[in-house]
Amino acid sequence: MIYIKKICFGFLLFCAISLSGNAQEHTDTDDLNFTEIRQETDSSSFKTAPNTIKAAERTDINKPVSVPKQENKTLLGIFIAGFLGGMAALLMPCIFPMLPLTVSFFTKGSEKGRAFRRAALYGIFIILIYVVLGLLVTVIFGADALNSLSTNGIFNFFFFLLLVIFAASFFGAFEITLPSNWVNKMDANSDKGGMAGLFFMAGTLALVSFSCTGPIIGTLLVQAATTGALLGPAIGMFGFSLALAIPFALFALFPSAMNKLPKSGGWLNSVKVVLGFLELAFALKFLSNVDLAYHWEWFDREIFLGLWIVIFGMMGIYLLGKLRFSHDSPLAFISVPRLFLSIVVLAFTVYLIPGMWGAPLRSVSAFLPPQETQDFDLYTSGLLAGKQPATNDGPHKYADKFHAPLKLNAYFDYKEGLAAAKKLNKPLLIDFTGHACVNCRKMEANVWPDKDIYNMLSNDYVLIQLYVDDKSEVDPADIVVTPEGRKLNTIGKKWSDLQARKFKSNSQPFYVLLDPRSEEILIQPQGADYEIVHYKKFLENGLKAYNR
């Protein structure tokens, strides 16, 4: 029993990590018409990817790194997050006690083969119900709306409030329930025989357990929707429902294994509370996205970390039995799995503390606000000690809104960066990035600080960072109007249009090495690659192509 509990609690931590960080960021470019941005560049001189490959072949450079297929990675991450969320949902007080009751219904008076078939069909109907729910999200919002969710300030703030409400529900403040007449009608229909009865039994489980599974499903759908993947919500629901369905089929096939399950008790509510803490921590990421995109500049890195330290510290104290909520049972002693989990949580809390003074915290850097938002940063100054600083040629356009990582001398406007590269006779590194892009932050925190890479970024390239999700309005003279009358009136819209039109990509980060003299791509662009050796080779090949 202790072993099973230990596994279950482990699933909770992995679920939270997966929900937070498996998605590649996309921008709302599907509805844009990719027309010439006259203020920024002459498209007649800007060569596209086929010319790039030919240039690379002429200079005998090694085969360029291909752009990663991020869509498959995103869907796999969503599936894993959904599956782990389903495993966590199994431990909820609304579902776990129903497991032996439902399995006994299938096995009582039935031979093993028939019991397994009925339980498997029951599981298939569970999967069908939740996958249809995921598809409905896509149909209701539409593909374009799903793509825009990841960078929309109103939606991000709404998601923040929604996750706080979910956390409060798990803490016991209230229960999120569906209308009782829905449950009664579904339960009445479950008395029917055959496939129809099994379908309505599955529907009854979905409705009755909603008070526990609703926050998990809501969090999963929010994360799946904000990835911009069209099938994200459906894939997430498939993983979630698969995790719910498998135990019913397996225990119907091996009913004796039911005796090894831990008994229901107060530990089930502890699972809810722990998940509530994780929901609360996860909610802060959405609030941070809004703060960065709209330049509020009040939710910086140390405030974010301070809240995380308090949240995870309180979680560890709760696991030790020093905090109690309204639905908690008296805790006579601390079980070994609970003790181990509290050690992990409190150790993680201690790990976060140096971040208040600028420690990079690389294991979670993708989820935190950028390092440059830190007011008191000892890390960056120490990191750059002894390194040749980037040459600063004065204030750049939009420098009041954006700050380059590691104090690099970056440009934030394509035209200005291109002119600087021509003047300095250096190749361009265009970094299509975003405020809400977790993979961008991970690259800047884990790859760019490498000594060789930093020197190349600082001295061998002219760096242009183009934020595709920024909501700041541009000057009237810089507004671009498409033939259909759509105005590209924000910084983010202009750069997302440039990326999608010129490079046929809408994922971030996206790195383009460009020859400013001809505006030819030096080698094939690439996305995130956390292997320092690979990214270093990417930059070196770009320099070789430029110098030949």
N, C-alpha and C positions, 0 to 999 in steps of 0.2 A: 504494500500500500504506500509506504514512504517513497519507494522508487517511482511509482506512477505519479505521485504528487510532484516529485522533483522534476520529472519530465514536463509536466503540465505548466509549472511555473516558468520553466525555461522557454516554453513556447510563447509565453506572454512577452518576454523581453524581445525575442526575435520578431514577433509580430509588430511591436512598436517601431523597431529599427527598419523593418521592411516597408511599413506604411510611410515612413518619413523620407526615405532616400532612394527608392528604386526607379524613379522616373526621370527620364530625360526631358528637359524643358523645351516647349514649342511655343511659337508665337502665332498671333492671329493674322496669318497672311493668306489664308485660303480665299478670302473674298476680295483680295486686292487685284487690280489690273496693273500688270507690271509694265509701266511706261517709263519713258526717259525722265530722269531727274535732272533737269537742265541746270539747276543751280549747283550740282555737285560734280558732274563729269560728262564728258562727251562720249556717248555710248559707241560711237563709230570707232573709237580707238581702244575700246575696252574689249579685250579678247576673252573668249569663253573657254570652257574646259577642254574641248577637243584640241585647240591650239596649244594649250598647256602641255598636253601629253606629247605632242609633236616636238615642242621645244625641249622637253626633257630628253627625248630620244636623240635629238641632234647633239646634245651636250654629253651624251653617254652617262647621264646620272643614273644611279640605282633606281629601280622601279619605285615610283612614289607610293606613299602609304595611302591606301584607299580610305574613303570616308566611311566610318562605321555605319552599319545598318542598325540605327538606333531604335527603329520601330519594333523589331523583334525583341530587342533587349527590354524595351519598355513594357511590352505585353507580358513577357516572362516575369518581370519584376512585379507587375500587377497581379498575375496569377499566384505567385508565391505569397504576396501580401494577403491576397484573399484566402488562400489555403490556411495560412497561419492564423488569420482572423477567425476562420471557421473553427480551427482547433481551440482557440481561446473561447469562442462562443459555446463550445461543448461543455465548458467548465462553468457556465453561468447557472445560477439557481433555477432558471426557467427551463433549462434543457436537460442538464445532467440527471435530475431525478426521474425524468420521463424516459430515459434510455432503457433501463431494465423493464419498465412497465410496457413500453411499446414492443420490445423484443419478445417479451413473454407472451404478448398477444399473438405474435407470428408463430411462435414455437409450440404453444399449448395445443395439444391434440393434433399436431401436424408432423408428418415425416420431415426429416432434415432437408431434403431436396425441395419440397414444396414451401417450407418455411423460408429457405434462402431465396427462392424465386419471388415470394411475396415481399420480403424485406428489400430485395434488390429493386423491385419495381417501385416500392415506396421511396427508396433513395433516388431513383431516376426522376420521380415526380417532384421531389424536393429540389433537385438540380434544375428541372424545367421551370419551376415557379420562380426561383431566384434569377436564372438567366433571363427569363422574360422581363423581370424587374429591371435588370441591367440594360436590356435592349430598349425598354420604355424610356429610360433616362436619355439615351442617344436620340430616340425618335422625338421626344418632347423638346429637348434643347437644340438638336441638330448638330452636325459636324462643325460648322463654323462657330457656333456658340461654345462648344466644348473647347475648341482651340483658344478662344478668347478668355476662358475662365482663369487660366493660370496667371494672367497679368491684369485682370480687371480689378480695380481697387474696391468697388462696391461688393463684388462677389467675394473677394478675399476677406474683407471685413465681416461679411455675412458668415463665411465659413468659420472665422475666428469665434464669433458669437455662438454659432451652432455647436462647435466642439466644446466650448465652455458649458453650454447647456447639457450636452451629453455627459461631460465630466460630473456636473452637479447631480445628474440622474444616477450615475454609478455611485456617487457618494451617499445617496439615499435621500436627497432633498425632495424628490418626487419620482414618479414612474411615468415613462412614456408608453402609453397604451393606445390600442386601436379601439374603435367603438365596440361595445360588448355584443351588439346584435350581429356584427360581422362574424364574431367567433361562434355565437350560438347557431347561426345558419350553417356555417361550415361544419360544425360539430354534428349537427343533425344529419347532414348529408353523408357524413363519414360512416353512418350505420348501414349504408347501402353495400351490397356485396360486389365482388369483382373489382375490376380496375377503377371504376368510378369511386367506390368506397375508399380505395387506397389513395387516390388522388386527393379526395377531400380530407383524409387523415393527414396527408402531407401539408395541405393548406391550413388545417387546424394547428399543426405544429408551428408553422410560420407565423400565424396570427397570435397564438398564445404566448410564444416566446419573444414577441416583438419588444416587450419592455426591457429585455436583456440584450437582444441582438440588434435592436434598432440603432443604438449609438455606434456599434461596430460596423453595421451595414452603412450607416450614414457617413462615417469617417472614410470607409473604403470607397464609396461612390464619389465622395468629394475628391479624394486623392486620384482616383482613376479618371475622373472628368477633367481635372486640371492638368493632366499629362498631355491633353490634346489628341490622344489616340482614339480613333473612331470606335473601335471595339473594346476600349478600355473598361467601361462599366460592365459589359457583358462578360468579359474575361475575368474580371474581379469577382463577380457574382458566381461564375462557374467554379473558381477555386474555393470560394467560401462555402458553397453548397456541397461541393465534392467532399470537403472535410467533414461536413455534417452528415452526409449520407453514408460514407464508408463504414462508420462504426455500427450502424443498424444492420447492414448486410453481413459484416464480419461476425457480430455477436449472434446473429441468427444462424450462421453456419457453425459457429463454435459457442454454443450457449453456456458451456461450463466455464468459459473465460469470464463471464459476468461476475462470478464469485470473487474474482481477484480485484475488481474495481473498488476504490475507496468508498466508504459510506458517505452519504450526504451529510452535511453539517455546516457549521459556521465558516469553514474554510472556503466554501463556495462564495460567500459574500466578500471574503477577503480578496478573492480573485477580481470581483467587480470593482472594489475600491482601488486596487493596484492599477487596474486598467483605467480607472478614472484619473489617477495621477498622470498616466501616460497620455491620455487624451488632452489634459490640461497643458502639458509640456508641448505636445504637438501643435496645439492651437496657436502658440506664440509665433510659430513660423509664418502663419498666414498674416498675422498682424505685422510682422517684420517686413513681409513683401510689400504691403501697402505703404509702410513708412518709407521704404527705400524708393519705390516707384514715384511717389509724390513729394519726395524731399522734405518730409516733415522734420526729420533729424532730431527726434526726441526718443526714439526707441533704438538706441545704439547698442553696440556689442556688450558693454559691461552691464547695462540694464537687463538685456536678454539673459546674460549669464547669471546675474544675480537672482533672477526669477527661477531659472533652472536649478540653481543651487538650493534654493528654498524648497522647490517642489520635490526634487529627488531626495533632499535631506528629510523632509517630512514623510516621504514614502518609506525610507529606511526606518525612521522612528516608528511608523505605523506597523511595519512588519515585526518590529520588536515588541509590539503590544503596548506601546506607550501612548498611542492615540486610539480612540474608539469612536465609531460612527453609530448612528441610530439603529442600524440593523445588525450590528456586530454582536456575536455571542461572547460571553466571558471567556477569556483566554487563560486557562489554568497553567499552561506551560508553552514553551516555544519548541515547535518541531524542528528537526534537523534541516529539512529542505527550506523551511521558512528562515531559519538562522542563516543558512548559506546565501539565500537570496538577499537578505538584509545586508550581509557583508558585501555582496556585489554592488548593491545600490549605493551604500554608503561610501564604498571605495570609488565609485564613479563620481559621487558628489565631491569627494576630496580632489579627484582628478580635475574637476572643473574649476576649482578655486584659483589656481595660478593664472587662469585666463583673465581674471580681473586685472592683472598687471600686464596683459598682452601675450601670454603664452599661446602658441598657435593652436593647441588642442586638435591635432590633425585628424584624429579619429572621428571628430564631430564637426570639423571646420566647414563642411558642406552645408550644414544646417544653421550655422551662426551668421549674423550680419557680417559684412566684410571687415577685415582687420583694420582698414583705414578709418572705420567709424569709431574706433577705440580712442578715447580721450587720453588715457595714460598708457602708453605702449612702450614697454622696455624691450620687447622682442625685436621689433623692426630696426631700431637703432643699433642693437647689438648684432643683428644679422648683417647689417650693412657695414659694420666696422671693418676697415681695411679694404673694402671693395671700392672700385672706382665708381663714383656716382655718375648718374646720367647727366648729360649736358642739358641745362635748362635754358631755353632761348626766349624766356619771357612768358607771360600769361597766354594761355590758349583759350580758344572759343569753348564755352560751356565748362570751363575749369571751375566755375563757382558751383556747379551742380555735381560734377563727377570728380573722383579722386583715384588716381591710378594706384594699384597695389605696389607695395615695396618701394614707394616713392619713385617709381619709374617716370620718365619724362614722356608721358603718353599724350596723344591728341585725341579729341573726341568729335572731330568733324572730318569727314573724308577729304574734302577739298583742301583744307588747311594742312592735313597730314601729308597729302600727295605733294603739295608745293614744298613742304619741308624736306621730304625725301629726295626730290629733284635737286634741291639746293645742296643737300649734304651728300648727294650721290650714294645713297644707301637704299637697300630694298625695303619694302613695306611689309609689316606684319599686321594684317587686319584681324582684329579679334571681335567677332560678333558675339556679344555677351548679353546678359540681362540681370536685372536686380533679383529676380526670382529663380535664377538658374543655380541649382545646388552643385551641378558638376563644374560650372565656371569657378565657383568659390573653392572647390576641391583642387582644381588645377592650379589656381593662384596660390593656395596655401601649401600644397604638397609637391608641386613640380617646379614652378617658377623660382622658388628660393634656391634651387641647386646652383652652385657657384658658376659652372660653365653656362648653364641656361640663362642665368641672370646677366652674365657678362654679355652674351649675345643679344639679349633683349635690350640691354642698356647701351651697348656700343656699336653693334653691327646692324641693327634694324631700327627703323622708325616705327614705333608702335602706335596703332590707331585702335582705340576701343570704342565700338559702336553699340550703344545700349538699345536693343530692339523693343524693350518693354517700358521705356521711360514715358511718362505722361506729361512732361513739360511741353508747353506750346512753343513753337518756333516763331521767329519774327515774321511779320506779314510778308516780307520780301522773300522768305525762304519757303513759303507754303507752295506745295505742288498740288495741282488739280488734275485728276485723271480725265480722260475723254468722257467718261460717264458722269463726271461732276463730283466725284468723291475727293474730298480734301485730305491730303496728308499733312495735317497741321500740327503734329506732335513729333518730337525727336524720335520716339520709338517707331512710329509709323513709317517715317522716311527710311530708317535703317533696315527695318524688316522688309520693306519694299525692295531696297537695294540688294539685300541678301537673297531674297527669293527670286528676283528678276534676273540678276547677274549670275548667281551661283546655284540656282535651283535647289535651295536648301532652306529650311525654316527651323532647324534645331540649333541649340547652343550648348556648349561653346562651339564655334566654327572658325577655324584658323585658315587664313588665306595669305600666302606669300606672293607678293606682287612686285614686278619690275616697274618703278615709277616712270621710266623713260618711255616705255611703250605700252604700259598698263597691261602687259601680258602676265598671266599667272605663271609663276616659276615652276612649281611642282603641284601636284594634285592636292587640294585642300583636305583637311582632316578635322575630326571632332576631338572629343576628349580622349586622351591616352595617358593613363597615370603612370606608365613606365617611363622613368626619366631617360633611360637609354634611347627609347623610341622617339620621344619628343626632341631630344637633343639631335638625333640623326635627321629628323624632319627639318629642323632649323639649319643644320649644316648642309643638307642637300640644297636647300633654298639659296644659301650663300654661294655654293658651287655653281648653280645655274645662273646666278646673277653675274658672277665674275668671269664667265666664259663667253 
